[in-house]
Amino acid sequence: MDALQWGTAIGVMVLVIAATAVIAHYRRERRRASLLRNLHHHNGIRSSHLR
């Protein structure tokens, strides 16, 4: 493989890893928001009372 092919292969791998990390972060944040909503609902706290 020449340098261009190596660079392309490494670049694609980096993009795949970055996309995976972004998806994982998005899912964690959605899960955290869901848990916080359920916690507030469960404790009888309205989100309008929170700052």
Buried (B, 14 or more C-beta within 10 A) or exposed (E): EEEEEEEEEEEEEEEEEEEEEEEEEEEEEEEEEEEEEEEBEEEEEEEEEEE
